[in-house]
């Protein structure tokens, strides 16, 4: 039985998979600086037996595995893992805590690397069981890299020769219990727009505000009006988040009204058209308020992430493959999207795709903190399970035959 065979291999590889995770965790690297990480990945793929291993996207790695089953199959599925860390000082106290000051795998990308290498090893050992092609993409700079980081990978041809027909990815997920697997019914991650507002006023003495154009006052009015866009000018049916995350003006003097006030924020929804519409509203409101107060505004916005959309057929395939791998009640179909952003969205725009949440919340293992926390831990037993699940899903997809 294939499910049992895959699970047995994952159990045999448990120490290897967890060992990789800890090794990567100890040596985190920021986006486009993942030199040691990518070298480790290349070495491991070659040790497994891969013939085709190449560098892509600057500091990314692509491994290609062809099935040995003798039948024609033009299907090619891509399994993607992000590999960069965050600029966070780790506070977990684990024996394998980060050795790099101010850098930590606080978003689980070490786990993603480990379960993808685990899946690569399982599929290599079972390559006689399928035809078609599997591409393992270890992608650099997911954190803050946005669309542009993936464009560097795409420019290196990872979706071609052979042409990718489907893609998979997953994320360690502390919002689900350890061992649970979450699948969003449609939108798994939101699209994101970054925006900035520069309010230009006229500086002067704090004792004579009447002789100034106070950019802080204007910025405060803009801030309040932006909050009202979501609650009063947009439908409450669609999930929308607008947040001002930075507001800076002047220096540290008590008595000087500054020349400028700078604000930065994000717009999140599941539709780029909604983001664009809200961006235009923010621009219009900002200009109107500034003009009414004799100030000026410079406005900038840019779509940084598309939404991650789960394909209906891929959801069905994934759930069917999981049912004899994990208990039925541990497969969670999720209605609401996560409002975080993910540049795997660039792949889900191109081919039918699925993005899975791998639950890790476990009080007994100390895995209770949220992503991006300096105390973020995971329940390591879920990492080999993820290797098994992705390997099984890939085999089942390739066994279905020709790409349509």
C-alpha positions in Angstrom: 0.0 0.0 0.0 1.5 3.3 -1.1 0.4 5.4 1.9 2.0 3.0 4.3 5.2 2.8 2.2 5.5 6.6 2.2 4.8 6.9 5.9 7.3 4.1 6.7 10.0 5.9 4.7 9.2 9.2 6.5 9.6 7.5 9.9 13.0 6.0 8.8 14.1 9.4 7.6 12.8 11.2 10.8 16.3 11.8 12.3 17.6 13.0 8.9 14.7 15.4 8.3 14.8 16.9 11.9 18.6 17.0 11.7 18.4 19.2 8.6 15.9 21.4 10.2 18.1 22.0 13.2 21.2 22.6 11.1 19.4 25.2 9.1 17.9 26.7 12.2 21.3 27.2 13.8 22.6 29.0 10.7 19.9 31.4 9.4 20.5 33.8 6.6 18.5 36.8 5.3 17.0 37.1 1.9 19.4 36.9 -1.1 22.2 36.1 1.4 21.3 32.4 1.8 24.7 31.3 0.5 25.4 28.6 3.1 21.8 27.5 3.1 21.8 27.0 -0.7 25.1 25.2 -0.6 23.7 22.8 2.0 20.6 22.2 -0.1 22.7 21.5 -3.2 24.9 19.1 -1.4 22.0 17.2 0.1 20.2 16.9 -3.3 23.4 15.5 -4.8 23.9 13.1 -1.9 20.3 11.8 -2.5 21.2 11.1 -6.1 19.8 14.0 -8.1 21.5 14.5 -11.5 20.0 17.9 -12.2 20.7 20.5 -9.5 21.2 24.2 -10.4 21.3 27.6 -8.9 18.3 29.9 -9.6 17.2 33.4 -8.7 20.5 34.4 -7.2 20.6 32.2 -4.1 17.9 29.7 -4.8 18.3 26.0 -5.8 16.3 23.9 -8.2 16.4 20.1 -8.2 14.7 18.0 -10.9 13.7 14.4 -10.5 12.2 12.2 -13.3 10.1 9.2 -12.6 11.5 5.8 -13.8 8.1 4.2 -14.7 8.1 3.6 -18.4 5.1 5.4 -19.7 4.6 8.7 -21.4 3.7 11.5 -19.0 4.0 15.2 -19.6 3.0 16.2 -16.1 5.5 18.2 -14.1 4.7 19.3 -10.5 6.8 21.8 -8.6 7.2 21.7 -4.8 8.4 25.0 -3.4 10.2 25.8 -0.1 11.2 29.3 1.0 14.6 29.4 2.6 15.3 32.8 4.1 15.2 33.9 7.8 14.2 37.1 9.6 16.1 39.9 11.3 15.0 38.8 14.8 17.1 37.9 17.9 16.1 34.4 19.0 14.9 33.9 22.6 13.9 30.2 22.6 16.8 28.9 24.5 16.9 25.7 22.4 20.2 23.8 22.2 20.1 24.5 18.4 19.2 28.2 18.8 20.5 30.5 16.1 24.2 31.1 16.1 23.8 34.3 14.1 23.2 37.5 16.2 20.0 39.2 15.2 18.9 36.6 12.7 16.4 33.8 13.3 14.2 31.3 11.5 11.1 32.7 13.2 8.7 31.9 10.3 9.4 28.2 9.9 11.4 28.2 6.6 13.9 25.9 8.2 11.1 23.4 8.5 10.0 24.0 4.9 13.5 23.2 3.7 13.7 20.1 5.8 10.3 18.6 4.7 11.1 19.4 1.1 14.4 17.6 1.2 12.6 14.8 3.1 10.0 14.6 0.3 12.8 14.7 -2.3 14.5 11.7 -0.6 11.2 9.7 -0.4 10.4 10.4 -4.0 13.9 9.5 -5.2 13.5 6.1 -3.4 10.1 5.6 -5.0 10.9 7.0 -8.4 10.2 3.6 -10.0 6.5 4.1 -8.9 5.8 7.0 -11.1 6.5 8.7 -14.4 6.6 12.4 -15.1 8.8 15.1 -13.4 9.1 16.7 -10.0 10.8 20.0 -9.5 12.0 21.0 -6.1 12.4 24.7 -5.8 14.2 26.2 -2.8 13.3 29.9 -3.2 15.2 32.8 -1.8 13.9 36.0 -0.2 10.3 35.3 0.5 10.3 37.6 3.5 9.6 41.0 2.0 10.9 40.0 -1.4 7.4 40.2 -2.9 6.8 39.7 -6.6 10.2 40.9 -7.7 12.0 38.1 -5.8 10.0 35.5 -7.6 10.5 37.2 -10.9 14.2 36.5 -10.6 13.5 32.8 -10.2 11.0 32.8 -13.0 13.5 34.6 -15.3 15.8 31.6 -14.8 13.2 29.3 -16.4 12.1 27.2 -13.5 8.6 26.8 -15.0 9.9 25.5 -18.3 11.8 22.5 -19.8 9.7 20.6 -18.9 6.8 22.9 -18.4 5.4 22.9 -14.9 1.7 21.9 -14.9 0.9 22.3 -11.1 2.6 23.6 -8.0 2.5 22.9 -4.2 3.8 24.7 -1.1 3.1 24.7 2.6 3.7 26.7 5.7 4.2 25.7 9.3 1.1 27.0 11.0 0.8 27.6 14.8 -2.9 28.5 14.4 -3.6 24.8 13.9 -2.9 22.0 16.3 0.1 19.7 15.8 -0.7 17.1 13.2 -3.6 19.0 11.6 -3.5 20.1 8.0 -5.4 23.1 6.8 -6.5 23.8 3.3 -8.1 27.2 2.4 -11.2 26.6 0.2 -10.1 29.4 -2.2 -7.8 32.3 -1.0 -5.0 31.0 1.2 -3.1 34.2 1.6 -4.1 37.8 0.8 -2.7 40.1 -1.8 -0.8 43.1 -0.4 -0.2 46.6 -1.5 2.4 48.8 0.2 1.7 52.6 0.3 3.5 55.7 1.6 2.2 59.2 2.2 4.5 62.1 2.5 2.7 65.2 4.0 4.5 68.4 3.2 3.8 71.4 5.4 5.6 74.5 6.6 7.7 74.2 9.7 8.1 76.7 12.5 8.1 77.4 16.2 5.7 75.3 18.3 4.6 78.5 20.1 3.3 80.0 16.9 1.5 77.2 15.1 -0.6 79.8 13.2 2.4 80.7 11.2 3.0 77.1 10.1 1.3 74.4 8.1 1.5 71.5 10.6 2.1 68.2 8.8 1.5 66.2 12.0 -2.0 67.6 12.3 -2.7 66.8 8.6 -1.2 63.3 9.0 -3.5 62.7 12.0 -6.6 63.7 10.0 -5.5 61.4 7.2 -4.9 58.6 9.6 -8.5 58.8 11.0 -10.0 59.0 7.5 -8.1 56.0 6.3 -9.6 53.9 9.1 -13.1 54.9 8.0 -12.5 53.6 4.4 -12.9 49.9 5.5 -15.8 50.4 7.9 -17.8 52.9 5.9 -16.8 52.9 2.3 -16.2 49.2 1.6 -18.4 46.1 1.7 -18.2 44.1 4.9 -18.5 40.8 2.9 -14.9 40.8 1.5 -12.0 40.5 4.0 -10.1 43.7 3.9 -7.3 45.1 6.2 -5.8 48.6 6.0 -3.1 49.4 8.5 -0.8 52.4 9.0 2.3 50.8 10.4 4.7 53.8 10.5 4.3 57.5 11.2 7.3 59.7 11.6 7.8 63.5 11.8 10.4 65.9 13.0 13.3 65.2 15.4 13.4 65.1 19.2 12.9 68.8 20.0 9.9 70.0 22.1 9.3 73.2 20.3 9.7 72.7 16.5 6.9 71.9 14.1 8.5 69.9 11.3 8.3 70.3 7.6 7.1 66.8 6.8 5.2 63.8 8.2 5.8 60.4 6.6 3.4 57.5 6.9 3.6 54.0 5.6 1.1 51.2 5.5 -0.4 48.1 3.9 -3.7 47.2 2.2 -4.7 43.5 2.3 -7.6 41.7 0.5 -8.1 38.7 -1.7 -8.5 40.7 -4.9 -5.9 43.1 -6.5 -8.7 45.2 -7.9 -10.0 45.9 -4.4 -6.5 46.9 -3.3 -6.2 49.3 -6.3 -9.6 50.8 -5.5 -8.7 51.4 -1.9 -5.3 52.8 -2.8 -7.0 55.4 -5.0 -9.4 56.3 -2.2 -6.5 56.8 0.2 -4.7 59.0 -2.4 -7.8 61.1 -3.0 -8.6 61.5 0.8 -5.0 62.4 1.5 -4.8 65.1 -1.2 -8.2 66.6 -0.1 -7.2 66.8 3.5 -3.8 68.3 2.7 -5.3 70.8 0.3 -7.9 71.9 2.9 -5.1 72.6 5.3 -2.7 74.3 2.8 -0.4 71.4 2.7 0.7 68.9 0.0 0.9 65.2 -0.3 3.2 62.8 -2.3 1.5 59.4 -2.5 3.1 56.1 -3.6 1.6 52.6 -3.8 2.8 49.3 -5.2 1.3 45.8 -5.3 3.8 43.6 -3.5 2.0 40.2 -3.3 -0.8 38.7 -5.4 -3.3 36.5 -3.5 -2.5 32.8 -3.1 -5.4 31.0 -4.7 -6.0 27.3 -4.1 -7.3 25.5 -7.2 -10.5 23.5 -6.7 -9.2 20.3 -8.4 -5.9 20.5 -6.5 -7.9 20.8 -3.2 -9.8 17.6 -4.0 -6.6 15.8 -5.1 -4.8 16.9 -1.9 -7.6 15.9 0.4 -8.0 12.5 -1.4 -4.3 11.8 -1.0 -4.3 12.8 2.7 -7.2 10.6 3.8 -5.2 7.5 4.3 -2.2 9.4 5.6 -3.8 11.4 8.5 -7.1 11.0 10.4 -10.1 12.5 8.6 -10.8 14.9 11.4 -7.3 16.4 11.1 -7.9 17.7 7.6 -9.3 21.2 8.1 -11.0 23.0 5.2 -10.7 26.7 6.1 -13.1 29.3 4.9 -11.3 32.5 5.9 -8.0 33.5 4.3 -4.9 34.4 6.2 -4.3 38.1 5.7 -0.6 37.7 5.5 1.1 37.8 2.1 3.1 35.1 0.3 5.0 35.3 -3.0 4.1 31.7 -3.8 1.1 33.6 -5.3 3.3 34.2 -8.4 3.1 30.4 -9.0 -0.6 30.0 -8.2 -1.3 32.7 -10.9 0.5 30.5 -13.5 -0.6 26.9 -12.9 -3.2 25.1 -10.7 -1.7 25.2 -7.2 -2.3 24.3 -3.6 -0.9 25.9 -0.5 -1.3 23.9 2.8 -1.0 24.9 6.4 0.9 22.4 8.5 -0.3 22.7 12.1 2.3 22.8 14.9 0.5 24.2 18.0 1.4 21.9 20.9 1.6 23.2 24.5 3.6 20.1 25.6 6.3 20.8 23.1 6.3 24.5 23.9 5.1 25.3 20.4 2.6 28.0 21.4 4.1 31.3 20.0 3.0 33.0 16.8 5.0 33.3 13.6 7.8 36.0 13.7 8.0 35.8 17.5 11.6 35.6 19.0 10.2 32.7 21.1 8.7 30.8 18.1 9.1 27.0 18.4 7.5 24.2 16.4 6.5 20.6 17.2 9.2 18.9 15.2 7.2 15.7 14.7 5.1 17.4 12.1 8.0 18.0 9.7 8.5 14.3 8.6 4.7 14.0 8.4 4.7 17.0 5.9 7.4 15.2 3.9 5.2 12.1 3.6 2.1 14.1 2.7 3.7 16.1 0.0 5.4 13.0 -1.4 2.1 11.1 -1.6 0.2 14.0 -3.2 2.9 14.3 -5.8 2.9 10.6 -6.7 -0.9 10.6 -7.0 -0.9 13.7 -9.2 1.7 12.2 -11.5 0.0 8.8 -11.6 -3.1 10.5 -13.1 -1.3 10.6 -16.4 -1.1 13.3 -19.1 -1.5 17.0 -18.4 -4.6 18.3 -19.9 
